[in-house]
């Protein structure tokens, strides 16, 4: 039987229910993957809360995983049972021991990339690729501000930005997380939930501001991020772990600052963009630029994993293991 975690309806973690179903046979263009590991993301929490509505309920959450191909559809010619693959993006449905997946979403994994690392890193790696190469092209000499620099996305953003030659200023909530972010390569760290981010960024940049800020916190942090970028700099708002993203007055963007709200799920809907980004991500993973794994939970403890992430306690990525 196939163990699954089903979301009965939008709401709290109590809406997640563990059950068993018979494994499904793949359609012509599908594969069935047996998961070695499943990534847990804030996107799963947003889906659970109903912030981003799902097509129907009950539903199975989860947008990334890694494992072994167990069966292939009649039209699938480039994958076979036994192949190691990973994936990220739509369709949702990763919180299961096995699942069906469009074959076009499956990315082959080299043996140098463990399944757990891939499951923890694919969506965040794709996001980092989008942010660092498409949203704002980071290169030697660029100065970036990365919030939650010790988190799942933050850990790979810091490493990848340093790989590209950037100077990285990170924010973290504690000294322990500062030590982690420093280990990922952050040049400067602003520590504490109540830190004066704007003043510290200005001091670190000779009052100029950073070139680009990546803000997954939302709430009151967004205004601080806007104030921390230089004239004609860019702020990318990419999440709301700290609360809803507030309205922004156009005057707050003077002089010439840009505010963008990129969506990784929208970006990788295009298959060619997805495959190009995934190739770059797998290359980064093979070189050691990965998200940090902060914890592993059995699949049936998905609710506990989501609660831990939602509470802001995770210093890195969380994965589920069937």
C-alpha positions, -999 to 999 in steps of 0.1 A, spaced: 0 0 0 10 36 -5 11 58 26 -2 94 19 -8 126 39 -40 141 28 -52 177 34 -89 174 42 -96 211 37 -78 244 42 -68 253 77 -44 242 105 -21 212 107 -50 192 122 -64 191 87 -36 167 76 -46 131 78 -24 100 72 -40 72 53 -31 44 28 -41 40 -8 -33 15 -35 -4 26 -58 -17 40 -91 -6 28 -126 10 56 -146 -7 71 -176 9 72 -210 32 102 -203 36 96 -166 60 78 -143 54 64 -108 82 75 -84 89 58 -51 102 86 -29 134 84 -9 127 119 5 102 147 2 109 184 6 88 205 31 84 242 20 66 273 31 46 269 -1 31 237 14 20 258 44 5 285 21 -14 257 3 -26 243 36 -38 276 49 -56 283 17 -35 314 9 -29 298 -25 -60 278 -32 -58 242 -44 -82 230 -72 -101 206 -49 -102 189 -15 -91 165 -2 -57 171 -17 -21 158 -12 4 186 -6 40 188 -16 59 202 -46 93 185 -45 108 151 -40 135 126 -50 135 89 -54 135 60 -79 113 54 -109 91 25 -102 69 23 -133 66 42 -166 38 49 -190 35 35 -225 47 68 -242 78 73 -219 110 64 -237 137 83 -219 132 70 -183 130 34 -170 124 17 -137 154 20 -114 164 55 -126 171 81 -98 152 113 -103 141 145 -86 115 171 -94 99 203 -82 68 223 -91 33 215 -102 14 192 -100 12 191 -62 11 156 -45 46 148 -30 34 139 5 32 102 -4 54 72 -4 48 69 -42 31 92 -66 24 97 -103 44 125 -121 45 138 -156 76 123 -171 87 158 -184 90 170 -148 115 142 -138 152 153 -136 179 126 -136 201 127 -106 238 119 -108 251 94 -82 271 123 -66 238 139 -55 220 120 -26 183 119 -28 178 136 5 200 166 -6 180 168 -39 146 166 -21 157 194 3 172 216 -24 154 214 -58 127 239 -53 149 262 -33 177 258 -59 153 267 -87 142 297 -67 178 308 -62 186 303 -99 156 325 -107 165 352 -82 202 354 -89 202 351 -127 167 363 -139 152 386 -112 186 405 -108 218 393 -125 242 389 -96 279 391 -105 313 400 -90 309 433 -72 271 429 -65 260 434 -29 230 414 -18 208 414 12 194 380 21 168 376 49 167 344 69 202 336 57 203 304 77 170 291 64 164 265 37 163 290 9 188 313 26 214 287 29 215 280 -8 211 316 -18 241 326 3 263 299 -11 252 305 -47 255 343 -44 291 339 -31 298 315 -60 288 343 -83 312 367 -66 287 388 -46 292 404 -12 264 389 10 247 407 39 224 383 58 198 387 85 192 360 111 172 358 143 199 344 166 236 340 172 233 302 165 218 309 131 245 336 125 272 309 130 254 288 104 251 316 79 287 326 84 296 290 76 276 292 43 298 322 33 279 353 44 302 383 47 282 403 72 253 393 95 226 414 111 214 395 142 181 396 160 144 400 151 144 436 164 177 446 147 179 480 130 183 465 96 183 497 76 209 514 98 232 484 98 229 479 60 237 516 54 268 513 77 280 483 58 276 499 24 290 534 31 254 547 32 248 535 -4 225 505 1 226 470 -14 220 463 -51 193 438 -45 173 425 -14 156 391 -12 127 393 12 108 362 22 97 376 55 70 400 44 51 420 71 71 450 84 104 437 69 94 447 34 96 484 41 130 479 57 141 460 26 130 488 3 149 513 25 180 491 24 185 491 -14 204 517 -33 187 541 -57 177 521 -88 182 489 -68 157 460 -67 137 444 -39 123 409 -46 94 399 -23 93 362 -23 73 351 8 55 361 40 70 339 67 66 368 91 31 379 81 11 392 51 29 413 25 16 449 30 6 474 4 35 496 -8 31 532 -17 47 542 -50 65 570 -33 84 545 -12 103 534 -43 119 568 -49 144 573 -63 141 547 -90 139 516 -69 121 485 -83 98 461 -64 92 427 -80 72 397 -68 86 367 -87 69 333 -85 90 302 -89 59 281 -96 50 304 -125 86 305 -137 90 268 -140 55 262 -155 73 266 -189 90 233 -195 121 247 -213 127 272 -185 123 244 -159 147 221 -176 174 248 -181 171 259 -145 171 223 -132 202 215 -151 219 245 -135 206 234 -101 218 198 -104 252 211 -114 253 233 -83 242 204 -61 269 182 -75 295 209 -67 283 211 -30 261 242 -33 230 229 -16 204 238 9 212 227 45 191 199 60 179 210 94 157 180 102 142 147 89 106 136 98 88 103 90 61 110 64 34 104 89 48 133 110 42 159 82 21 180 105 48 182 131 73 192 103 51 219 90 45 233 125 82 234 132 88 253 100 58 276 105 71 285 140 104 297 125 126 272 144 141 255 114 177 265 106 177 250 71 154 227 51 131 200 64 124 167 46 100 139 50 112 103 47 86 76 38 
